[in-house]
Amino acid sequence: MSAFETTRTTASFTFQNLASSVVASIASWNDARVTRNALAKLSDRELDDIGLCRGDLEFIVART
């Protein structure tokens, strides 16, 4: 009786890995952009209500 191995390692470099990495990077950049724009539109009073100030915005966006 013989066995056929159907599992493959994912350690090799493939175009799919590169493409998914690029797509993930673009999605992350866009999420940060949307967050930055939404927070920038808030007034100082609204930012204070959620416990933020204008100086915190770049740190918040960098963490998303």
C-alpha positions as CSV (number, residue, x, y, z in Angstrom):
1,M,0.0,0.0,0.0
2,S,1.3,3.4,-0.8
3,A,0.6,6.8,0.8
4,F,0.3,10.1,-1.0
5,E,1.4,13.2,0.9
6,T,-1.1,16.1,0.4
7,T,0.2,18.7,2.8
8,R,2.6,21.4,1.6
9,T,4.8,23.7,3.6
10,T,4.0,27.4,3.4
11,A,7.6,28.6,4.0
12,S,8.3,29.0,0.4
13,F,8.0,32.4,-1.3
14,T,5.0,32.6,-3.6
15,F,3.2,35.3,-5.5
16,Q,0.1,34.7,-3.4
17,N,2.1,35.5,-0.2
18,L,3.4,38.7,-1.8
19,A,0.0,39.7,-3.1
20,S,-1.7,39.1,0.3
21,S,1.0,41.1,2.1
22,V,0.6,44.0,-0.3
23,V,-3.2,43.9,0.1
24,A,-2.9,43.8,3.9
25,S,-0.5,46.7,3.9
26,I,-2.8,48.8,1.8
27,A,-5.8,47.9,3.9
28,S,-3.9,48.9,7.1
29,W,-2.8,52.2,5.6
30,N,-6.4,53.0,4.5
31,D,-7.7,52.1,8.0
32,A,-5.2,54.5,9.6
33,R,-6.1,57.2,7.1
34,V,-9.8,56.9,7.7
35,T,-9.2,57.0,11.5
36,R,-6.9,60.0,11.3
37,N,-9.5,61.9,9.2
38,A,-12.4,61.0,11.4
39,L,-10.5,62.1,14.6
40,A,-9.3,65.3,12.9
41,K,-12.8,66.4,12.2
42,L,-13.8,66.3,15.9
43,S,-13.7,69.5,17.8
44,D,-11.4,70.0,20.8
45,R,-14.4,69.6,23.1
46,E,-15.4,66.3,21.5
47,L,-11.8,65.0,21.7
48,D,-11.8,66.0,25.4
49,D,-15.0,64.1,25.9
50,I,-13.3,60.8,24.8
51,G,-10.1,61.6,26.7
52,L,-7.9,62.7,23.8
53,C,-6.2,65.9,22.7
54,R,-4.9,66.9,19.3
55,G,-1.4,65.7,20.2
56,D,-2.6,62.2,20.8
57,L,-4.0,61.7,17.3
58,E,-0.8,60.5,15.6
59,F,-0.1,58.0,18.4
60,I,-3.7,56.6,18.2
61,V,-3.5,56.2,14.5
62,A,0.0,54.6,14.7
63,R,-1.5,51.9,17.0
64,T,-4.3,50.9,14.6
